[in-house]
Amino acid sequence: MPIVEDAIMGKGIDYEGAWNRYAKSWQKLHPDLQYIGDEWQGKGAGAADSIATYNTLIEQHLIQPYIKPEDIVLEIGVGGGKTAALLLKFCQKLLCADISAQMLQATQKRLGNDRVRYIKLDGLSLAGIDSHSVDVCFCYDTMVHLEPRDIFNYLTLIPRVMRGRRLCIFHHTNVLSELGWRKFLSEWQNNLLGKRQGTAFSVMTDAIMEKFLTHLQYEILVKNTTLVPRDCIWVCRAPKVD
């Protein structure tokens, strides 16, 4: 059967369904936690051993140095709003975008509506976000779950919505790191024959991301493979588009 027909019949990765199901079952899985995302404490990524330490790391190294009080910030993949809550302390307005309506509801419950706008994504476009309306694009703990082609697609879409400094902070898994390889080995048997559970980690590397960024003419400012040892973090400037 042709690839196009496979796509039409919905045989791709169901990111939306996977994260909606995760959100619905979250409270039963983590009855002792208050917010979705608080279970991700950075331990598996080699970055921290508690949610407080992990939040401090993200805030001090990836948010505070780059976000200005007048910035409009777009976060792609807000999840339950863990990183969004940190971003909102530093920016003028936050656009929370996610493919999962359940995750957006969880974030809205956590953050409210003051200086925040919620955008349901379709996974293929950034529809609903105006051109040249965003100063900073922040995508943390999201690309770790996206297949490389989906990451590349988002990278092609982001420049349209950017303005001013056009600053981007991207974070993805790196299977060539020691911890990244361990994560790959723990999951590969569950994702075979072209099938993949939507919350699984992607097979991504720093070299692939660098190729994506340079091909699309992003200006790389920082590449960091030590702050979160399992993964790779980039600070870059999106190309300017008319």
N, C-alpha and C positions, 0 to 999 in steps of 0.2 A: 504494500500500500504506500503511495507517495507520502513524503514527509508532511506536505501541506495538509493532506487529509487527516493524518494523525493529530496535527495541531488543532484542526477544527473539531475533532471528536474529543478534545480535552484530555489527551493522554500525557500532557506535560506535567511539570512539578506543580502541585497544588499548594503553593505558599499560603494563599489566603485561607483555605480550609484548614490547613495544618495549624496555623496560628490562632484561628478562631477556636478550634478544638482545645488548643493549649490554654487559651484564656478561660474557656468555660470550665475546664477541669482543674485550673490552677489552685483554687482555694482548698480543694480536697487534698491536693498534693502537698500544699504548704500551709496548713492551718495556723501555724505560728507566726506567719509573716503578714505584714500589712499591705504591701504593694507588689504587683507583678514586676519582676526584675530584681527584687531584693534577694532572690535565690542565686543570682549570678554575682558572686563575690570576688571573682578574679583569681581564685585559687587554681582552677584547672589551666588557666592561661599563664600561671607563674608570676602574676602581677601583684597579688595581695592575698590576705587570708581572712578578710572580713569585709562586709559591705561598706562600713565606714572608711576603712583604709582605701578600698577601691574607688569610692566616690571622691575621696580627697586626691588620689592620684589623677583621676580624670579631670577634676576641676583645676588643680594646680598646674598640670602640664599641658592640657589640651584645650581648656576653655579660657581660663583667666588671661593667659598671654595673648590670646587672639581675638576675643570678643570685646567689642566696644559698646558703651552704653547706648549709642545711637543706632546700633546694628539691628537689621531685620534678619533673623536667623531661620533657615529651613533645616529641620531635622528629618531625614528620610529613614523611616523605620523606628518610630518612637517606642514601640513595644508598650510597656506599662507606664512609661514616663519617667523612668529612673534618671536618665541623662537629661531629659527635657527639664526636670525640676532644677538641675544644676545650671543649665543654659539660661533659664528664665531669670536667674539672679543677676545676670550680667548684660542681657540684651534689652532693647526697647520692645521688640515684639517677636514672638516665636510662632512659626508655622510648623505644626505637628502633622507629618504625613505618614501614612501606613497603609498597607494593603489589607489589613485586618480591621474590620469594623469593631470587633470585640476589643482589640487592643486600643483603638482610639477612644472607645467608651471608658476603658480603664484609666487612660491618661487624663481624659476630661474630668473624671471623678476625682483624680488626684490633684490636678492643676486648676480646675475651674475654667473660666472664660476671659478673665482679665489679662489683656495683652497676649492672648493665645488664639490661634485659629486652627481648626482641625480639617484635614484634607484626606479623603479616602482615595487611595491610589488604585490603579488597575494593573500595576506591575509592568506595563508596557510604555507608559507615558507619564508626564508630569502635568496632565490636564488639571485645571483648577488653580494653577499657580501662574500668576501674571509674568510676562516677559520683563526682564530687567527690574525685578522687585526684591531681590535677595542679596544681602551683603556677604553672608557666610552660609555655606552649606556644610552641615555636620552629619556624618553618617558613622555611628559607632555601634558595635555589636549587632550590625545588620548584614553587612557584606560577608560576614563569616558564614552566613547561611545561604548566600546567593551563588549560583553557578557562574563561572567566568563570563559566559555570554550575557547573562543578565546584568552583571556588573558593568561590562562594556556598554551595554545599552543605556544604563543610567548615566554613565559618563558622557555619552553622546547627547543626552537630554539636558543635563545640568547647565551648560553654558548659556542657554536661552534665558534662563530665569535670573542670571546673575547680573550684578551691577557693582560699580565702585571698585573696591579691592578684589572682588570676585574670589574670596578666600574659601578654600575647601579643606576639610579635615576628614580623611577616609581611613577606615580600619577594616582589615580583612585577615583571614587565617593564612598561615604560611606552612604548608605541609613539609617544607624542607627544614624547618626548625625541629629540634628534638621533641618538644611537646606537641607540635603540629603533626609530626609523624606518628606519635603515639595516638593522637586523636583519630587520625586516618585509619590506623590499624584497628581501632576499637569499633569502627563503624562500617568498614567497606563491605562486609558480608551482608549487611542489611540494605544495601543500595546497589542492586545488580540488575542486569538486563535492561538498562535504560530507565529503570524505575528508581525513584528517590523520594524518601520521606521529606516533607517540606521543611522540617526543623533541623535536618541533618547539616553537618558542616560541609562546606564546599571544598573541592580540591583546587586550591589556589596557592600561588607563590608570589614572592616579592618581585621576581623577574617578570612574571606575566603582567603584574600590575604596572610595573615600570614601562613595559612595552605598550600597554594600553594608554597610559598617560602621555607618553612622548608621541605616540602616533596621533593622538587627538589634540596635541599641542598645548597640554597643560604645562605650566611652569612649576617644576618641582622645587619646593623650598626646603623641605625636611623629609628625610626617610628615616624611620626609627624602628629597629627590630629588637630593641632591648627593654623598652619601657614595659611592654607586654610581651614577654619572651616567646610565647607560642605564635604570636601574630606579627603583623606589620602595620605601621601607622604612617600616613603621609599627610603633610601639610603642603598644599599646592595652590596655584592660582589658575582658575578656569580661563580658557581662551575668550577673548572678547568677540562677541558676535553682534551684528546689526539687528 
